[in-house]
Amino acid sequence: MAKRSKVKLFEQIRRAHERDGVSIRELARRFGVHRRDVRAALASPIPPARKIAEGPRPAPKLDVWKPLIDRWLADDIEAPRKQRHTARRVWQRLVLEHGADVGESTVRRYVKKVKDAQATPLAEVAIVQDHELGAEAEVDFGAVHVWLNGELVKVSLFVMRLSASGRSFARAYLNEAQEVFLDGHVRAFDHFGGTPGRVRYDNLKAAVVKVLKGRDRDESERFIAMRSHYGFDSFFCIPGIDGAHEKGGVEGEVGRFRRRHLVPVPKVASMVELNELILAGCMVDDGRLIGHRRMSIGDHSVLEAATLRSLPVEAFDASVLSNHRVDTKARVSVRQVHYSVPARLARRRVDVRVGADSIEILDGANVVAAHRRGRKGEQVLILDHYLEVLAYKPGALPGATALAAAKASGAFTPIHDRFWTTARRRLGDQHGTRALIEVLLAHRTLPPEAVIEGIERALTAGSVDPAVVLLEARRCTEDDPIADVIAIGARTVIERPPPTLTAYDDLLENTP
């Protein structure tokens, strides 16, 4: 049976009184209420307001302990969150330590009342803000989990949000290093088509070397250079949880974007695929409405774009240059990831240009190796860097980590493997492997598809001679039509036209 409201009850009492003319006693009996309620209903269709007691209810046994409880709960504000008083612990201490004669339920009610009063101090009340177009943006990193090539990996999500329009840019990286921080800015400014007047940050190590007194910071030189390149100002929030409220827009945006576009956990084959998914999410969000606005983020950002500072002619180089020693395995270690270099550089020092998504190794001014950024503890190896060594140590190729990486990436194809198997069967393991290495060296000077076609033609002709593979590969790069390959032994007699001396006879006849 649905509970009837008091307004409806009053209506029924008033109608019964007018229709039947019954007494107040009868109305009280009929509707199961007190006679004073009947009189109140006949006096007014609106029930009287409930009386509120003036001041708190008296608690004779608890009043003497309230100051002590207040002090305990006030001290809890500075205590670790998991080691603060519960209502039960307050009651236990009152009984055990002070011999208080109070009930647990009475203590619980009072503790709840005090904690409710503490829940939202005035300092934490948010003030609604209006932001001038193009004046400010906010930056933050957030953690995101993704299935990357079948493995659950935690990546960092860089987010920059324009404060006025609410338009945001997000990109995932494998870490939060300085080059990643700078690269995120470069891409975000390019996405927005301009630079805001000021950007708010927390105290990221990529930008802040040391937190000084107040708002002063000892900033990184690379960050200062980037800020000078684009011509914006920086604002650093208060350290700790209190500073998060000073850039609440991007703090909320990180969580909202993660819930909206990265649930369920994405399954991607590469970081490139993940960032394409994230960029698509940013474009979808341009059609979103914020709060009570009547204009979408995208439409609002069109107005804001006109107020942004123009981008420089050249984008800022976000990479960081460092110097490293090559180990005896022809690798350099950068941010706890090993990258291969040409074997001739073993035990030498080389410069490394560390970018957000790529690594370049330089020998002087020449780039001798380029890699994708790897994850912590990973080895990123290229088989080509070890070919000269493998020519001396052919027995090391079958178990080489670089070979496994080449197979996984598709650089070492099944056609290469078929040539290797055939060569080893005919020439033996050592000479067959060296024949393969000569073919692999050809990839340095010839297009990959030409070398693969050369292997196919040589195998079709029944040859595993690297010279035949190179000859056929070069023919693939020429414009002239290529004659069909004749298999070895297909013709036992060479067919050629018989010789003729007609041309010499013509010369004799014309001689004076």
C-alpha positions in Angstrom: 0.0 0.0 0.0 1.4 3.3 -1.1 2.1 5.8 1.6 -0.2 8.8 1.4 1.1 12.3 1.7 -0.2 14.6 4.4 -1.5 17.1 1.8 -3.6 14.4 0.2 -4.8 13.2 3.7 -5.9 16.8 4.5 -7.8 17.0 1.1 -9.6 13.7 1.9 -10.6 14.9 5.4 -11.9 18.3 4.0 -13.9 16.6 1.3 -15.5 14.0 3.7 -16.4 16.8 6.1 -18.1 18.9 3.3 -19.8 15.9 1.7 -21.0 13.9 4.7 -21.0 16.6 7.4 -19.6 14.1 10.0 -18.1 15.2 13.3 -14.4 15.7 14.1 -14.4 12.5 16.2 -15.9 10.4 13.3 -13.4 11.9 10.9 -10.5 11.0 13.2 -11.8 7.5 13.5 -12.4 7.1 9.8 -9.0 8.3 8.7 -7.0 6.9 11.7 -5.6 10.2 12.8 -5.7 12.4 16.0 -8.5 14.9 16.4 -6.0 17.8 16.3 -4.9 16.7 12.8 -8.6 16.8 11.7 -8.9 20.3 13.1 -5.7 21.4 11.4 -7.0 19.9 8.1 -10.3 21.8 8.4 -8.4 25.0 9.2 -6.0 24.9 6.2 -5.4 22.6 3.2 -1.6 23.0 3.8 -0.2 20.9 6.7 1.6 23.0 9.3 5.4 22.9 9.2 7.1 20.5 11.4 8.4 22.0 14.6 12.2 22.1 14.8 13.7 22.0 18.3 15.7 25.0 19.2 19.3 24.0 19.9 20.7 20.4 20.1 19.0 17.7 22.1 20.5 17.5 25.6 22.9 14.7 26.2 23.7 14.8 30.0 26.2 11.9 29.9 28.0 12.9 26.7 28.1 16.7 27.1 31.1 16.4 29.5 33.1 14.4 26.9 32.3 16.5 23.8 35.4 18.8 24.0 37.6 15.8 24.3 36.0 14.1 21.3 36.3 17.3 19.3 40.0 17.5 20.1 40.6 13.9 19.0 38.8 14.4 15.7 40.5 17.7 15.0 43.9 16.0 15.5 42.9 13.3 13.0 42.9 15.9 10.2 46.7 15.8 10.3 47.0 12.1 10.9 47.4 9.4 8.2 44.1 8.6 6.6 44.1 4.9 7.6 45.0 5.7 11.2 42.2 8.1 12.2 39.5 7.6 14.9 36.4 5.6 14.0 33.3 6.2 16.0 33.8 2.8 17.7 37.4 3.7 18.6 36.3 7.0 20.1 33.7 5.1 22.3 36.3 2.5 23.3 38.8 5.2 24.4 36.2 7.0 26.4 35.2 3.9 28.2 38.7 2.3 28.7 40.8 5.4 29.3 38.3 7.7 31.0 35.6 5.4 32.4 32.8 7.2 30.6 29.3 5.9 31.1 28.0 6.5 27.6 26.4 4.3 24.9 28.1 3.5 21.7 25.1 4.6 19.6 25.2 8.0 21.3 28.9 8.4 20.6 28.3 7.3 16.9 25.7 10.0 16.4 27.9 12.8 17.7 31.0 11.6 15.8 29.1 11.6 12.6 27.8 15.1 13.3 31.4 16.4 13.9 32.8 14.6 10.8 30.1 15.9 8.6 31.0 19.4 9.8 34.7 18.7 9.0 33.9 17.2 5.5 33.8 20.5 3.6 35.7 23.3 5.1 35.3 26.7 3.6 38.8 26.5 2.1 37.7 23.6 -0.1 34.6 25.2 -1.5 35.1 25.7 -5.2 34.4 29.0 -6.9 32.9 29.0 -10.4 35.4 30.6 -12.9 35.1 32.3 -16.2 38.2 32.1 -18.4 39.1 34.6 -21.0 39.5 33.2 -24.5 43.1 32.1 -25.3 44.4 33.2 -21.9 45.2 29.9 -20.3 45.7 26.2 -20.6 46.4 23.4 -18.1 48.8 20.4 -18.4 48.8 17.1 -16.5 49.8 13.4 -16.9 47.6 10.4 -16.0 48.2 6.7 -15.9 46.4 4.4 -18.4 46.6 0.6 -18.8 46.4 -0.9 -22.3 46.9 -4.3 -23.9 50.0 -3.5 -26.0 50.8 -6.3 -28.4 49.2 -8.8 -26.1 50.8 -7.5 -22.9 49.1 -5.4 -20.2 51.2 -2.2 -20.0 50.9 1.0 -18.0 51.5 4.1 -20.2 51.4 7.8 -19.4 48.7 10.0 -20.9 49.7 13.6 -21.6 46.8 16.0 -21.6 46.6 19.7 -22.3 43.3 21.5 -21.9 42.3 25.0 -23.0 40.6 26.6 -20.0 38.1 28.7 -21.9 36.7 26.4 -24.6 37.5 23.1 -22.7 39.1 21.7 -25.9 41.8 19.1 -25.0 44.6 17.2 -26.6 45.8 13.8 -25.4 48.7 11.5 -26.3 50.1 8.4 -24.8 53.8 7.8 -24.1 55.8 5.0 -22.5 57.1 7.3 -19.8 57.1 10.9 -18.5 60.6 11.9 -19.4 61.5 15.4 -20.4 61.5 14.8 -24.1 58.0 13.3 -23.7 56.8 16.4 -21.8 58.2 18.7 -24.4 56.9 16.7 -27.4 53.4 16.8 -25.8 53.5 20.6 -25.9 54.7 20.7 -29.5 51.9 18.4 -30.7 49.2 20.1 -28.5 50.0 23.6 -29.8 50.0 22.2 -33.4 46.6 20.6 -32.6 45.1 23.8 -31.3 46.7 25.9 -34.0 48.3 28.4 -31.6 49.6 29.0 -28.1 47.7 30.2 -25.0 49.0 33.1 -23.0 49.8 31.0 -19.9 50.0 27.3 -19.0 49.4 25.9 -15.5 51.5 23.0 -14.2 52.1 21.0 -11.1 55.7 20.5 -10.2 56.8 18.0 -12.8 60.5 17.1 -12.8 60.6 17.7 -16.6 60.0 21.4 -15.9 61.0 22.0 -12.3 64.5 21.3 -11.0 63.8 22.6 -7.5 60.7 24.0 -5.7 61.6 27.3 -4.0 59.7 29.5 -1.6 56.1 30.4 -2.7 55.5 30.2 -6.4 59.2 30.5 -7.3 60.8 27.5 -9.1 64.2 26.6 -10.4 63.2 25.6 -13.9 64.8 23.2 -16.4 66.8 25.0 -19.2 65.1 22.9 -21.9 61.7 23.8 -20.6 62.7 27.5 -20.5 63.9 27.2 -24.1 60.6 25.7 -25.2 58.6 28.3 -23.3 60.7 31.1 -24.9 60.3 29.5 -28.4 56.5 29.6 -28.2 56.2 32.8 -26.1 53.9 31.7 -23.3 54.0 32.2 -19.5 54.0 29.4 -16.9 52.2 29.1 -13.6 53.2 26.4 -11.1 50.6 25.1 -8.6 51.1 24.6 -4.9 52.9 21.2 -4.2 50.7 18.4 -2.9 47.0 17.7 -3.0 46.1 21.3 -2.5 47.7 22.2 -5.8 45.5 19.9 -7.8 42.5 22.2 -7.2 44.4 25.0 -8.9 44.2 23.1 -12.2 41.0 21.2 -11.6 39.9 21.4 -15.3 42.7 19.1 -16.6 42.6 17.0 -13.5 39.0 16.1 -14.2 39.7 15.8 -17.9 42.3 13.1 -17.5 39.8 10.9 -15.6 36.9 11.7 -17.9 38.9 10.9 -21.0 40.1 7.7 -19.5 36.6 6.6 -18.6 35.0 7.7 -21.9 37.5 6.5 -24.4 39.7 3.9 -22.8 37.1 1.6 -21.2 37.2 -1.3 -21.8 41.0 -1.5 -21.8 42.2 -1.0 -25.4 43.9 -3.8 -27.3 46.5 -2.3 -29.8 49.5 -3.6 -31.7 51.6 -0.5 -31.2 51.8 2.9 -29.7 51.0 4.4 -33.1 47.7 2.6 -33.2 46.9 3.6 -29.6 47.6 7.3 -30.3 45.4 7.1 -33.4 42.6 5.8 -31.2 43.2 8.6 -28.6 43.3 11.3 -31.3 39.9 10.0 -32.6 38.6 10.4 -29.1 39.7 14.0 -29.0 37.9 14.7 -32.2 34.7 13.1 -30.9 34.9 15.3 -27.7 34.8 18.4 -29.9 31.1 17.9 -30.2 30.6 17.6 -26.4 28.7 20.2 -24.4 30.2 21.3 -21.0 27.8 22.0 -18.2 25.1 24.4 -19.1 26.8 25.8 -22.2 24.8 26.0 -25.4 27.8 25.9 -27.6 29.8 22.8 -28.2 33.5 22.6 -27.4 34.4 22.6 -31.1 32.4 25.7 -31.8 33.8 27.4 -28.8 37.3 26.5 -29.8 36.8 28.2 -33.2 36.3 31.5 -31.3 39.3 30.8 -29.0 41.6 29.9 -31.9 41.4 33.5 -33.2 42.8 34.7 -29.8 45.7 32.2 -29.5 49.3 33.3 -30.2 50.5 32.3 -33.7 52.8 29.4 -33.9 56.5 29.9 -34.8 57.6 29.0 -38.3 59.6 26.0 -37.1 58.4 23.6 -34.4 60.5 23.3 -31.3 62.9 20.3 -31.3 61.8 18.3 -28.3 64.6 15.7 -28.5 67.4 15.6 -25.9 71.0 14.9 -26.9 73.1 12.7 -24.7 76.4 10.8 -24.9 76.7 7.1 -24.3 79.3 4.3 -24.4 78.6 1.3 -26.8 79.1 -2.0 -25.0 80.7 -5.2 -26.3 77.4 -6.4 -27.6 77.1 -3.3 -29.9 74.4 -1.7 -27.8 73.8 1.6 -26.0 71.6 1.8 -22.9 69.2 4.7 -22.9 66.7 5.1 -20.0 67.2 1.4 -19.1 66.5 0.2 -22.7 69.2 -1.3 -24.9 69.4 -0.2 -28.6 71.8 -1.8 -31.2 74.3 0.2 -33.2 76.6 -0.9 -36.0 79.1 -3.4 -34.6 82.1 -1.3 -35.8 81.2 1.2 -33.0 81.6 -1.3 -30.2 83.4 0.2 -27.1 83.2 3.7 -28.6 81.3 6.7 -27.3 78.4 8.0 -29.5 75.8 10.7 -29.3 72.2 9.8 -28.9 69.3 12.0 -29.9 66.4 10.9 -27.6 63.0 11.8 -28.8 59.5 11.0 -27.4 58.9 8.2 -29.9 62.3 7.5 -31.5 66.0 7.1 -30.8 68.7 8.2 -33.2 72.4 7.2 -32.7 75.0 9.5 -34.3 78.6 8.9 -35.3 79.8 12.5 -35.6 77.2 14.2 -37.7 75.9 11.0 -39.3 72.9 9.1 -38.1 74.0 5.5 -38.1 71.0 3.9 -36.4 67.3 4.8 -35.8 64.9 3.0 -33.4 61.5 3.2 -32.0 61.3 4.0 -28.3 61.4 0.8 -26.3 59.9 -0.1 -22.9 62.0 -0.3 -19.7 64.1 -3.5 -19.7 63.5 -4.2 -23.4 66.2 -4.7 -26.1 65.6 -3.1 -29.5 68.0 -4.7 -31.9 68.4 -4.6 -35.7 69.9 -7.6 -37.4 71.8 -5.5 -40.0 74.0 -4.1 -37.3 75.5 -7.5 -36.6 76.0 -8.9 -40.1 79.8 -8.2 -40.3 80.3 -10.0 -37.0 78.0 -12.9 -38.1 80.1 -13.3 -41.2 83.0 -14.3 -38.8 80.7 -16.2 -36.4 78.0 -17.8 -38.6 77.1 -20.3 -35.9 75.8 -17.5 -33.7 73.0 -16.5 -36.2 70.3 -19.2 -35.4 70.1 -18.1 -31.7 70.6 -14.4 -32.2 68.2 -12.1 -30.4 68.4 -9.7 -33.4 67.3 -12.5 -35.7 64.2 -13.2 -33.6 63.4 -9.5 -33.6 63.8 -9.3 -37.4 61.4 -12.3 -37.8 58.9 -10.7 -35.4 59.0 -7.4 -37.3 58.7 -9.0 -40.7 62.2 -7.8 -41.9 63.4 -11.4 -42.1 60.8 -12.9 -44.3 59.9 -16.6 -45.0 61.7 -16.1 -48.4 64.9 -15.3 -46.6 64.4 -18.3 -44.4 63.8 -20.6 -47.4 67.0 -19.3 -49.0 68.9 -20.0 -45.8 67.5 -23.5 -45.4 68.3 -24.3 -49.0 71.8 -22.9 -48.8 72.6 -24.8 -45.6 71.4 -28.0 -47.1 73.6 -27.6 -50.2 76.6 -25.8 -48.8 76.6 -26.8 -45.1 75.7 -24.7 -42.1 78.8 -22.5 -42.1 78.9 -21.6 -45.8 75.2 -21.6 -46.2 74.8 -19.0 -43.4 77.6 -16.9 -44.9 75.7 -17.0 -48.3 72.6 -15.7 -46.5 74.6 -12.9 -44.8 75.9 -11.7 -48.2 72.3 -11.5 -49.4 71.2 -9.6 -46.3 74.1 -7.1 -46.8 72.5 -6.4 -50.2 69.6 -4.7 -48.4 71.9 -1.8 -47.6 72.2 -0.8 -51.3 69.1 -2.3 -53.0 65.4 -1.9 -52.3 64.0 -4.7 -50.1 61.5 -5.8 -52.7 64.2 -6.1 -55.3 66.4 -8.3 -53.1 63.4 -10.5 -52.2 62.6 -10.9 -55.9 66.2 -11.7 -56.6 66.1 -14.5 -54.0 62.9 -15.9 -55.6 64.5 -15.9 -59.1 67.7 -17.5 -57.9 65.8 -20.3 -56.1 63.7 -20.8 -59.1 66.9 -21.2 -61.2 68.1 -23.7 -58.6 71.0 -21.4 -57.4 72.0 -20.3 -53.9 74.9 -18.2 -55.1 74.7 -14.7 -53.6 76.1 -13.3 -56.9 73.1 -14.6 -58.7 70.7 -13.1 -56.2 72.5 -9.7 -56.5 72.4 -9.9 -60.3 68.7 -10.6 -60.4 68.0 -8.0 -57.8 69.8 -5.3 -59.8 67.9 -6.4 -62.9 64.7 -5.7 -61.0 65.7 -2.1 -60.5 66.3 -1.6 -64.2 63.7 -0.2 -66.6 64.5 -2.7 -69.5 62.4 -5.8 -69.7 64.0 -8.8 -68.0 64.4 -12.1 -69.8 63.0 -15.2 -68.2 65.4 -17.0 -65.9 66.5 -20.3 -67.4 66.9 -23.1 -64.8 70.3 -24.7 -64.6 70.4 -27.9 -66.7 67.2 -27.0 -68.5 69.1 -26.7 -71.8 72.1 -29.0 -72.6 72.8 -27.5 -76.0 73.0 -23.8 -76.7 70.9 -22.8 -79.7 72.5 -20.0 -81.8 72.2 -19.1 -85.5 75.1 -20.3 -87.8 77.8 -17.8 -88.6 77.7 -15.8 -91.9 80.4 -13.8 -93.8 78.0 -11.8 -95.9 78.9 -8.6 -94.3 82.6 -9.1 -95.1 81.8 -9.9 -98.7 80.0 -6.5 -99.0 83.1 -4.8 -97.6 85.3 -6.5 -100.2 83.1 -5.5 -103.1 83.1 -1.9 -102.1 86.9 -1.8 -101.7 88.6 0.3 -104.6 
